[in-house]
Amino acid sequence: MEHTEKQGCPCCHKTKERSQEEYTKLIHRLNRIEGQIRGIRGMVEKNAYCPDILVQVAAANAALNAFNKELLANHIRTCVADDIRAGKDEVIDELVITLQKLMK
């Protein structure tokens, strides 16, 4: 579960090795969310009633929030815990900044 420096990407500086199980769960969730978004687009294209679309958007938002919760929990259990054990306390500041961004 070690994260490492990433080469060649100016916006991202770390990567994360995920277990096959974690990867599969996250991709499955994202595939479902992608399907929900396509469904919402289809509703708009078919001139569906606004409240019906809004309910589907709320469901997609809930699915994204569930994805974030799972990813954040995995991050804390692996990357954050590993870095703290290794004496890299700066990961705490990074986590705080991430949480602040998520709570906007």
C-alpha positions in Angstrom: 0.0 0.0 0.0 3.0 2.2 -0.3 2.6 5.5 -2.1 5.5 6.8 -4.2 6.6 9.9 -6.0 5.0 10.1 -9.4 7.1 11.1 -12.5 6.0 13.3 -15.3 2.7 14.7 -13.9 2.9 18.3 -12.8 -0.3 18.3 -10.9 0.1 15.1 -8.9 3.1 14.1 -6.9 2.2 10.7 -5.5 0.6 7.5 -6.6 -1.0 4.7 -4.6 -0.6 0.9 -5.1 -4.1 -0.5 -4.4 -5.0 -4.1 -3.7 -7.0 -5.8 -6.5 -10.0 -5.8 -4.1 -9.8 -2.1 -3.4 -9.3 -1.3 -7.1 -12.3 -3.5 -8.1 -14.6 -1.9 -5.5 -13.7 1.6 -6.5 -14.0 1.0 -10.2 -17.4 -0.7 -9.6 -18.7 2.3 -7.7 -17.4 4.7 -10.4 -19.0 2.6 -13.2 -22.4 2.8 -11.4 -22.0 6.6 -10.9 -21.1 6.9 -14.6 -24.3 5.0 -15.5 -26.3 7.3 -13.2 -24.9 10.4 -14.9 -25.7 9.0 -18.4 -29.2 8.3 -17.1 -29.6 11.9 -16.0 -28.4 13.1 -19.3 -30.9 10.9 -21.0 -33.7 12.3 -18.8 -32.7 15.8 -19.8 -32.6 14.8 -23.5 -36.1 13.3 -23.2 -37.4 16.4 -21.4 -38.2 14.6 -18.1 -40.0 16.4 -15.3 -37.5 18.5 -13.3 -38.2 17.0 -9.9 -37.6 13.5 -11.3 -34.2 14.7 -12.6 -33.4 16.3 -9.3 -34.1 13.1 -7.4 -31.7 11.2 -9.7 -29.0 14.0 -9.3 -29.4 13.6 -5.5 -28.8 9.9 -5.9 -25.7 10.5 -8.0 -24.4 12.9 -5.3 -25.0 10.3 -2.6 -23.1 7.8 -4.7 -20.2 10.2 -5.1 -20.2 10.9 -1.4 -20.1 7.1 -0.7 -17.2 6.8 -3.1 -15.3 9.6 -1.3 -16.0 8.1 2.2 -14.6 4.7 1.0 -11.5 6.2 -0.6 -10.8 8.5 2.3 -11.1 5.6 4.8 -8.7 3.5 2.7 -6.3 6.5 2.5 -6.3 7.0 6.2 -5.8 3.3 7.0 -2.9 2.9 4.5 -1.1 6.0 3.4 -1.7 8.2 6.4 -1.0 5.5 8.9 2.1 4.3 7.1 3.5 7.8 6.9 2.8 8.5 10.6 4.5 5.3 11.6 7.5 6.3 9.4 7.7 9.7 11.2 6.3 11.7 8.3 4.0 13.8 10.3 3.5 16.3 7.4 0.9 13.8 6.1 -1.4 15.1 8.9 -1.3 18.6 7.4 -2.0 17.1 3.9 -5.0 15.2 5.4 -6.3 18.4 7.0 -6.1 20.3 3.7 -7.8 17.4 1.9 -10.6 17.3 4.5 -11.1 21.1 4.2 -11.4 20.8 0.4 -14.0 18.0 0.8 -16.1 20.1 3.2 -16.5 23.2 1.0 
